Amino acid sequence: MRSYTLAFLCGVLLLQQLTFLPSKFWIVAAVLSALAIEIFFTKKIPYFRYLTAVLLGFSWVIFYVHLLYSWHLPSEMEGKPLLVNGYIASIPNTTENKISFLFALKKIQGSNVHTIIKLSLQDDNLKNLRAGDMWQFLIKLKRIHGMMNPGGFDYESWALQEGIRANGYIIKSSENKWLENHWYHDFPDRIRQKLKDKIEANLPESNTSPWIVALALGERQHISAENWEVLRNTGTNHLMAIAGLHIGCMSGMIFFLAGWLWRRVPRLMLLSPAQFAGGLCALITAILYAGLAGFSIPAERTCIMLSVVFLTLLMRREMVSWQTWSIALLAVLLINPLSVLTISFWLSFYSVALIIYGVSGRLNQNNLWWKLGRVQWVIAVGLIPLGIWMFQQFSWIAFLANSIAIPCVAFLIVPLILFGCFALLFSAKCGGFILLLADKLLAVLWHVLTYFSQLSWASVYLMIPNTWVLLAACVGMIILLLPSGFRGKWFGIFWFLPLIFYHYPSPQSGEIRFSLLDVGQGLSAVIQTKNHVLVFDTGPKFSPNYDMGESVVSPFLRSIGIKKIDMLVISHPDNDHIGGARSLFHYFKILQTKTSTPEELLPFSSQYCLRGDEWNWDEVNFKFLYPTPDNLNLDNNSSCVLSVTNKMHKTILLTGDIEKFAENYLVQNDEKNLSADILVAPHHGSKTSAVNEFVESVHPRYVLFSVGYRNRYRFPHASVIEKYRQINTDLLASDSSGAIQFRLGENISKPEQYRLQNQHYWNFR
């Protein structure tokens, strides 16, 4: 069973490696091939049945994706007002300046459509939105399009497995109106929203109160970035997601409690064994808790696993752990094969497999160490490779922090929260008091975790650079977790050495590695020489908990092994250039900062980026061409302009948001230094830039536009594109290319376009 399930999983994974979605013909072909193999070959060669499983997994996931792709947003509808109706399919998430939610479409422009889209609005008149309500909205939509960068998050993959087919926003209009309310529309989220309102109304606001909502309902939108950092540094971020740990612990407690109570009544024992009654109560508890979590994918997986266990109790059959694990894995793949695209899928099944491998079949399982510490040790060691691969971080304090936090959260705080939520249905005061008690306990735990996270050695950022290093680390982990009777098991430590001592490739002296990152409508670029790194701008900040410095620039720098930034340049203080700066100050040691507005970076120390400032790193010359002291208060026209030239006279010109005034100044005062091979287009290609004399003076081989997909400014402007085309320049834009990278030595390499070179069938084209 285990081998067959793993073969089915391989078939599902096979599709995820393709750059295109096979047609429906391949579903029929794969199924017929599987039947032919099963009928004609498996009797003679039994191992062929695993090929059958691969083909069935491959055909099943193709069929599943085609169901999701039954509707897509036509390109001619993008950016145009559309009248739609449907119902709100999630709890609306309210932030400081907008509301966002999932919307189940029923009609669009009068045509019947059944799909999920994500909407946002900033209309103060539409704040009373409830899950399950039917609405008519006037909206503008665009296709799913995320930022694509090395080390970054693949939003398009996430949207696919969530079933979201378009993004959009609601236009202020008299046509926006409530239609009707049916109890069966998104019934679980209706209950969850009412409960969320009651919790927030009866629980005083505190630093930890958002976690009460998170542990009760799985709603984590209002949790601060600082709190997330505490969890990451201590390796306890899994505690604040409703998944296997919480649901399993609650179900286990109910199983033993219900069984104990059942045995107290002899008449009930005649009806059914206590073990069966306890199992049924545990399963019901798991389903109810998963419902509170909105039936998220991790919660669904836990319910499936517990259902398998309950069925074995019902059938009174003894099933080995690996069989239970295999059946649960196969059931998850049949219900939602795209869950393989999520981190939680791999963490949950990998963790359970680790526990089975590290605990089953061992001797001396009755001593105190086995009961209290063995599972924790197995998970702490076993998750190291996968944790670093997925989160680029490793916590030294995780074992101690989890040893304290897991019992506290699983056996005290979560039961109190659920009991408090139940009590809220009958008495607001009683429920509020129980939730307040849970909050106080969580606050005490939070003080401990905060102390651990602030230790200088608490965590380190690491990056597994390739699959071979990951496999070596996994082999080492398997060896370390062998039973104690195996001699030389500590030899497994040596398999971790490639992870520790891997040397990231760096440019040779006199060479440049240049990366224009995809930060949407903004700018961030990284210049790397043999021993130094310069970051030019940091992209925008969208909310207190989300900016491009943390979500794009930092992961990229870690992916190439960077631990410090020699110079950070902030061209000017517009949000789309400075927004992510404070995150970089937080995560990296920055030796020097240059900007046209030092006051905007306080309390961090910085200096002006003034014309004539020049230095040399590793035979690469850096020189600021602009601004002068007289041009520091001209908004966009005060942007820092940086020229970077290697010893082979290959040049990059970074211009920030300068416009025609600054371009004319540069032509008049520094025309001889303007020639460049690569130009990052001024002001994202706005029509307020690109005067003819500047374009001719630079005469670049490549012009790069850092722009967001279908940005509201419509950058780059058609007239600017035409000017550069007239001088036979290659034009590249981050919205269609993703991160754009060059190597400048004696020659300039062909551009590496991350979106095109890492294309999957779900990625935007």
N, C-alpha and C positions, 0 to 999 in steps of 0.2 A: 504493500500500500504506500509506504513512504517513497519508494523509488518511482512508482507510477505518478504520485502527486508531484514530485520534483520534476519529472519529465513534462507533466502538464504545465507547471510553472515555467519551464524553459520555453515551451511553445508560446506562452503569453509574453515572455520577455523578448522573444524573437521579433515580434512586431515592433516593440519599442526601439529597436535598433534601426528601423527603416526610415528613410527620408520621405517616403510617400505612403499613402494608405492604399493597400491593394483593393481592387474592385471586388464586388460581390461574387464574381466568378471564382475567385480564389477560395471563398468559403465552401462552395460546392466541390471544387477540385480537392481541397484538403480533406473534407469529410469522406469523399469517395475513395481517396487514396488510403485513408485510415481504415475504412471498411475492407478494402482489397488486401491490405497488409494483414489485418486481423483474420480474414478468412483463409488466405492462401499461404501465409508465411509464418505466423506465430506458433503453429503446432510444430513446425520443423526447427524454427529458431526462436525460442521463447523471448529472447531479448528484443525482438522486433516489436513487442507490445509497447515498449517504451517509446519507440518511434511513432506508434499510433497515438500515444498520449501527447506527444509534442504536436502532432498535426491537429488533434482535437483542441488543444489549448490555443494554437495559432488561429484556427477557424473561429473559435468562440470569441476571442477578443476582437477579431475583425468584425464579426456580426454585431458585437456590443458597441463598437465605435461607430459603425454605420447607423445604428439607432440614434446615437447622440448627434450625428451629423445629418439627421433627416431634415434639419433646417439650418441655413446659414444666412447671415445678413448680406444681401446683395450689395455690391460696391456702389451702385447708383443710389442706394438709400442712406449711405453713410453721410452724417453731417446735415441731413435734411429733417425738417420737422415731421414727426410721425405721430399719428393718433393711435394709441394702443389701449387695450383694457385687459385686465387680468387680476390676480390677487397677490398680495404681499406674502412672500414665501419664507420670510425669516424675521427675527426680531430686529426692528430698525436700530441701527447703531448711530447714536447721536454724539457728535464731537462739538468743538467750539463753534465751527462755522458751517457745518453741513450734516446732513443725515444720509446714510446709505443703507441699502437693503437689497435682498434678492426679490425678483419679481417674476411670477409665473405667468407668462404671456398666454392669452387666449385668442386675441385678435390684434392684428396690426394692419392699419389702413383698411379695415373691413374684412380682411382675409383671415381665415382660421389658422392659428399657429399654436403649437404646444411646445414650449421650451422655457428655459430659465435665462434671464438676463440680470445684470447688476446695475442698479440705478442709484443716483445721488441727487440731492436737491439742496438749495439754499433759500427756499421760499418760507418765510416766517408764518405764512398762512396755512401751511401744510404740516405742522409739527405733530398733530394728533393722529399719527399713523399707527395702525394696529395690525399685527400679523393675522393673516386670513381674510382681511377686508378686501372687497372687490373695488377697484378704482379704474377710472379713465384718466390717462395722462397724455399730455403733449410732450414728446421727448425728442432728443437727438441721440443717435446711436453711432458707435463705431465698432469695428471688429476687434476681437481680442488681440491685443498687441502688448507684449511686455518688453522690458529691457533685457538685453542679452550681453553678458559680460563673463569673462573667466572668473570662476569662483562665486558667481552670483546666483540669485534665486530665479528659477524658470517659472514666471507667472503664467505663461501659456499652458505649461504642463499642469499646473495646479488648477487652472480654470477648466481644462478638459476633464480631469477626474471629478471635479465638482459639478460638471454638467452645465457650466455657464457658457453661453454662446455669443454674448455681446456685452459691451459696457455702454453706459449712457448717462444722461442727466435730464432732469425734468425742467421744462421751460415754464416760466411764469405765464399763466394763461387762464382765461375764464373757462376753458374747456376741461381743466383739471377738476374732477369731481368724484366724490364717493358714490358708488353704485349700489352695493348691497353687502349683506353680511350673512354668511352661512356657517354654521358651527363646524361643518365637516371640512371646510377649507383650511388646510394647514392646522388641524386641531392641536397637535403637540406644541407648536410654537405659540398658539393662543394661550395655552395653559402656562407655558414658560414665561411669556411676557407679563401675564398677570402676576405670577409669582415673583418675577424680577421687580416689578413695581412695588409689591408688598415688602420685599426684602429691603429695598432702598428707602422705603418710607419708614421702616421700623428699626433700621440699623444705623446708628450714628456714623457719619463719615469719618474715616481714619485712613492711615497709610495702608492698612491691610484689609479694609472692608471690600475693595474690589476683588480680592482673592476669595472672599466668601461667595460672591456672585459667581466667580469662575469655578469654584469647587462644587457649587450647587447646580449650575446651569451650563457651564462650559463657555460662558460669555466673558472673553478676556480683553475686550477692546480698550477698557479704561485703565489698564495696568500700565504703570509708568516704565520708561526705558531703564531707569535706575533699578527698579525692582527685578526686571528681567535679568539685568546684569548680575545681581546677587545670586540668582538661581543658576545662571551659567557658570559663574566662578566657583560655585560649590557643587556643581554636578547634580543639582536637585530640580532642574526645570521640568523633569518628567512628573514631579509631584503635583504640579498645577494644571495638569490636563486630565480630564475624566477619561480614563482608559482602563487597561487591565488591572493595574494595582488597586485603584479605589473600588472599582466594581467587584473585583475578585475578593477583596478583603470584606466588603460589606456583605457579599453573598455568602462568604464563608462564615461570618458571624451569624447570619440569619439561619444558615444550614444547621449549625450546632445548637442555636437557641431553639429553633422550631423542633428539631429532633428531640431535644431535652424535654420540652413542654409536651410533645406528643407522647413520650414514654410515661408521662405522669398520669395519663388517662387510659386505663386498660381497654375501654371500649374502642377507642381510636386505634389501638394497636391491633385489634381484631380486624379492623377495616383495611389497614395498610401498614406496611413496615415504617418505622420512624425514619429510616434512611431515605425512603422514597418521599415522604412528606417534607422532610427537610430539604431535599433536592428540589422539589417543586417550589417551595417557598423561596429558596435561593435563586432559582431561575426567574421567578416573578419579580423579585427584588432587582435582579440584574436588568431586566427589561424596563422596569419603571425608572431606574437610575439612568439607563441609556436614553430613555425618552426625555428625561430632564436635560440631558446633554444634547438634545436635538438629534439623536441617533447619528452622531458623528461616526466616521469610519472606524476609529479606534474602539468606540463603544460597541459598534455593531460586531466587530471581530470578537470582542470579549463575550458578548451574548452568544455568538455562534459556538465558541469554545465551551462555554458552560452548558449549552444545549446538547452538545455531543456527550459531555460527561453525564448529564441527566438521562439521556437516552440509554447509556450503558447501565445506569442504575435501574431504569424502567425495564430493560430487557434482562436484568440480573446477569449480565455478562461481565467478566473481568477483562478489561482492555488495557494493554500496555501503554505507557505514556507516549511512545512514538506513534502509535496508531491514532490516539486521540489528537495529537498534534497534526498528523497528516490529514485526518478527516476535516478538522477545523480549517486547515490551510486550503484544502480543495473546496470547501463550502464557500470561503471568502472569495476565492478566485471565480467561482461560478456566479456569485451574487454581484460582485463588482471587480472584474479583472483589472481595471485601471487603478486599483488600490496599490499596485506594484510601483506606481509613480510617486507614492508618498513615503516620507521618511518614517512615519509611524508604523507602516506595514512592516518594514524591515526590522525596526527596533522591537516591535512586539513579538513577532515570530522568532526572531533571532534570540531575544532574551529568554523566551520559553525553551527554545532548543538548547541554549546554554545551561539552563537549570537542569533540564533532563540529562544532558551529557555530563554535567559536573557533579550531580548528586546521585543519580540512579546507579545501582549496582555497586555501591561502596559499602565497606564494612564500618562498624562502630558508628551507626547512624543515631544512636540513642543518647550520646553524650551532649553536654550543654553547648559545645562549639557547633555541632551539627544543627542543633535546634535554633540557635540564635545567629550564628555568624557565617555558616558555610554558603548559604544562598547569596548572602550579601557579598561575600568574597568572590564567588563565581561571577556574579554580574559585574562587579567592579573591575575585575581583570578582563573578563571576556568582552566587555563593551568598549574597551580602549580603542581597538582598531576602527570599529564602525563609528564610534563617537567622534574620533578625530576626522575620519573621512567625511562625515556629514556636517559637523559643527566647527571644524578647524580649531578645536579647543580641547584641552585636557585638564582636568581638575585633580590636583594632588590631595585635596581635602575631601574628595567626594565620598570615600568610604566612611570616614568619621561623620560627615554631615548627614549622609543617608541613614547611617545607623541610628542617629538621633531623630531625624525628620520623618522617616517612614513610619515607625510606630506611632509617633505623635499625630501625624496627619491621618493615617489609615485607620487607627483604632480609637482616636479621641475626637479630632477636629471634624472629619467627614461625618461620622455618626451624629455628632451634635448638630451639624449643619442640616443634615437630612431630617433629623427629629425636629429641629426648629422650623424648617419649611413645612413639615406636616402640621406642626402646632399652629402655624400662621393661618391655616384654613379655619381654625376654630377660635383662636384668641390671638389678636395682634400683640398684646402685652406679653403673653406667655412665649409666643414664638420669637418676639423681639428679644426677650431676655435670654433665651437659649442661644440665639444667634450672636448676641453680644458676648456671651460666655465663650463661644467658639472663636470670636474675633480676638478676645483677650488672650486666649491660649495661643492663637496664631501669632499675635504680636510678640509674645515671649519667645516663641520659636524663631520669629523673624529677627529679633535682636541677636540670637545665637548665630543664625545664618549670615547676618550682616557682618558680624565680627569675623567669622571665618572668611568671608569674601574679601575683606579688606587686608588680609594677610598678604604680604608682598609675594609670597611663594604659592598662594592658593591655587592659581591656575596658570597655564602657559598656552600660547597660541602655537599650534602646529598645523602642518598641511601634509597630507599624504599625496605626493606628486603624481603617482601613476598606479595602475592596477597591480604591478608586480610588487611594489612596496606594501600595498594593502594585503596581498596574498601572503607575503612573507610574515607580516605581523599576525595574520590569522593563524598561520601554521604555528607560530610561537605561542599563541594563546592556547591552541589545542594541546600542545605539548605540556604547557604549564598546568593545565587542568586535568592531566592524566591522574589516575589513582596513585596514592603515595607509594604503592609497591613497585612502581616502575622506576628503575634506576636512571639517573641522568635527566630527569624531567626538567630540572632547572636550566638545562641546555636550551630550553625554549626562549630564554631571555635573549640569546644571541640573534634570534630571528627578528628581534625588534631593532637591532642595530641599524639596518638600512633606513628605518624611520627617523632615528636620532641623528645619524651622520650623513644623510643625503645632502648633497651639495647642489643647490639650485644653479642652473647655468646662468652666467652673467655675460654682458658684452666684453669684448676685448678692449684694451686701451685704445682710445681714439674712435671707438664705435658707439652708436646710440641705439637704444631700444625705445621706441616711441609708441605710446598707446593713447588713443583718444577714446575715452570710455563712453558707453551709452548710458547717459543719465537723464534721458527724456529731454524736455525743453530746458536745457541748461548746459553747463560746460564743466568738464573735468578731464585733464590730461596728465599723463605720467611720463617723465623722461628719466631713463635709467642709463647710467654709465657704468664702468667697471666696478666702482666702489661707492657710488653716490646715487641718490634718488631725489628728484624734484617733482613736486605735485603742483600743477597749475590749475587753480580753482577746484571746487569740491561739489558742484552740483547743487540742486535746490533742497530746501526743507519743506515738507508738506504738512507736518503736524509735529507736536512736541515729541512724539514717539517714532517718527519716521522721517529720515533724511537720507540723501544719497551718500553722505560721508560714511554712515554706518552700514547701509545696505548694499552699496556698490563699490566705493573706493577702498574701504577697509578690506572686504573680502578679496578684491583683486590684488591688493598689495600682499596680503598673506599668501595668496595662491602662487606668487613668484618669490616667496621667501623673504619679504621685506619686514624688518623689525623696527627700523627707525627711518625718519624722513629728514634728509639733510636740509632741504629748503621747501617751505610751503609758500606759494605765491597766490595771493587773492587779488585778482585784477581790479575789482571794484565791488562795492557793497550790495549790489542787487542780489536778491534771494537766490536766483538761479545760478549764481557763481559762488556765493559765500555760505549758502545754507548748510552744507555738511561740514563746515570747518571745525566747529566745536567737537564734533564726534572724533575727528582725526586727532585733535589735541588730547582727547580723553584716552584714545586707544594706542597712540604712538608717541614716542619721544621725538619731538620736532626741534631740530637744532637752531633753525633760523626761519624767520617769517618776513616776507616782503609784501607790501600792499600799498595801494594809493590812499587808503583810509585806515590808519592804525587805530583810530578811536573806536572803530566798529568791532575790533577783536579783543578789546579789554575784557577781562584783566590779563590776557595773554600779551606778552611783549612782542612787538613787531616794529619794522622799520619801513620807511618809504622806498618804493621801487622807482628810483629817479634815473632819468636819461644819463648815460655815461657810466652807470654802475656795471662793472665787468669783472668776471672771474673765470678760472679754468679748473675743470675737474677731469682728470684722466685723459688729458689731451683733447678735451672738448671745451670749446669756448662758449660762455654764456654772457649775453649783453642786453641790458635794458635800453631800448631805443626811445621810450616814452613812458610817462609824462615828464615834463619839466616842473620845477617848483611853481611856475606861474599857471600851470594847467591842472591843478589838483582839485578844483571845485566845479568841474564841468560834467558831473554825472557820468554818462557812458564815455564821454570824451576825456575822462581822466583815467581810463583803464590802463593797466600795465601792459606794455608791449615788449615781448621777450624774443630775442633771436638766439638760436642755438646752432652752432656750426662745429662739425667734427674736423679732424686734421686732414680729411680728404675733401674738405670744402663742400660738404653736403649740409644744407641748412633747413631748419624748421623755424617758422615764424608764427608765434602765438600772439593774438591781437585783442583778446577780451571782447568788449562790446564797443570798440571805437567806431565812430561814424565819420562822415565826410570831413568834418573840421579836422579831426586828428589825422585822417589819411592825407589830407592836403598838407598839413604841417610836416608829416614824415617825408612826403615827396619833396617838399621845398628844402628841408634841412638835413635829410639823411638818405637821399635816394640811392647812394652807392651801397648802403647796407640793407636795402630792402629785398634784393633778389633772394628767392628762397625756392627750394625744391618742394617743400610741403608747407602749405598755408592753411591754418585753421581760420576759416572765413570770419571776418569782422562781424560782430553783432548777429551771428547765426545766419547770415545771408539776407539781412534786412535791406529794403530798398533805400534806407537812409545811409547805406555804406556803398563801397565798391565804386568810387570815382574812377574814371577811365585811366587817369595818370597813375593812380595807385596800382590798379590791376596790371598795367603795362610795366611798371617798375618792379613789381614782385615777380610777375610772369612765372607762376609756379607750375610744377609738373603735376602736382596733386592739390586739389582744394577740398578740404573736409568741412562739412556742415554738421554741427552738433545740434540736432533738433529733435523734438518729440513728434511722435506719429500724429498726423492730423492736428498739429498744434494750432491754437486759436489765432496766432499771428500769421499763419500760412507761410512761415519761413521754410526754406529759402524762397525769396521772391523770384518770379519768372524772369524779370529784367536782369537780376544779378546772375542767375544761371546762364543767361544768354551771353552776358559779358565775358564770363570765364570760358564758355564754349568757343567764343570767337578766337581765343588764343590757344585753342587745342589742348585744354587742360582736362585731366581726368577728374571727374566729380564724384565724391562719395559722401553719403549722409548716414548718420548714426541710426536713424529710424529704420532704414532698410538694410544696413550692414551690421548693426550691432557695434560692439567695440571694434575699432580699426587699429591695427598694429603694423609698424614698419621696423625694419632693421636697417640702419644707415652705417655702412662701412665704406669701402671703395665704391660700392654701388648701393642703390636703394632697392631693397627687396620688394617683391610684389606685395601689395597690401593683404594682410590677413584679416578677413571679414568674419568675425566670430559667428554672426547669425547664419551666414551661408555655409561656413565650414563645420558647424555643429547643428545642422538642420535635422529635425525630426518631423514626422508626419503631422504633428500637432502645431508646429511653429508657423507663424504668419509668413506668407510669401508676397 
